[in-house]
Amino acid sequence: MSIVTLSNHKTFTAQGDKSLLDCAKSQGTVLEYSCRTGRCGVCKANVLQGMTEVVQPELALTEDERASGAILTCCRAAITDLELDIEDLGVLADIQVKTIPCRLDTLERLADDVVRVVLRTPPNSALFFLAGQYIDVIGKDGVRRSYSIANAMRADAKLELHIRQVPDGVMSQYWFGEAKANDLLRLEGPLGTFCLRDTQTTNLVFMATGTGIAPVKAMLEALAAAPESLGDKRIYVYWGGRTEADLYWHPDFPTLGLTYRPALSRANSQWLGARGYVQQVVLAENLDLNDTSVYACGSEAMIHTAREVLTQAGLPLKHFHSDAFVSSN
Ligand code: FES
């Protein structure tokens, strides 16, 4: 058995070939994570002392990161006592993950390849979650897919999801061909650590591509529910798509006074908004990145590029929070 010490002096024990992330979780210590499969890089940590071993491939690490002692806590087990340079997320420690039945409440087409699905949970089984987290929906034959919750907690406990069609996707066949109101499904959640942090920065930047806008919508709803907590913060929302049809929603939060910049990478000549990739549009805003927190959700490619270009431009890495959509058929 090994003792793992975090930079805020919290400790947990690690045993056998169980990942550090799972060991921490089983003892009520929540470390940053999203995909749990080595692909998103959210669970990255630096080993300050001690030795670890790989239990699944660390796909999200670059050679330079490996050489400098970085690991992914979802992919590594402890060999000796360890010191890691990360802190736990106390705010998530009380959130209980559960598997519960649910029914499909409504299903509505938002774009050619996106549907809005609303799920309802049984009475007395409401899911308590933080805006930005995701759930796994478990369908026929146990097929399981992850979807961000697109709303903050609401009185009727319903959960909204924005689901993009994946060509030949097993679950897509269900959502876009067979699903109907009152279908019985199961869900596990809430999962992930993508949520609003208690940071002192003036600028809050939300950036998304495609259905990555779903958790951003949830976070904006949570902020709109407590506008007095915002003080002099300024909120910016950047949403990128290829064509106008991809931007199927509009942020309408008058109390937040937010700046909204939709951006298209393949805009036609009539488009009056920003052009290019969403991270370029954020850079062009010329914000004081040292005084900014970023919440990014979308494709793996966008998250990796955004993290790189924004931190190079002065954003402290600890102020970049992300949830990458890792695709599966
Ligand atoms: S790489 Fe570990 S949670 Fe995604």
Residues whose N, C-alpha, C, O or C-beta is under 5 A from the ligand:
A	BS01	FES	Y33 S34 C35 R36 T37 G38 R39 C40 G41 V42 C43 A60 L72 C74
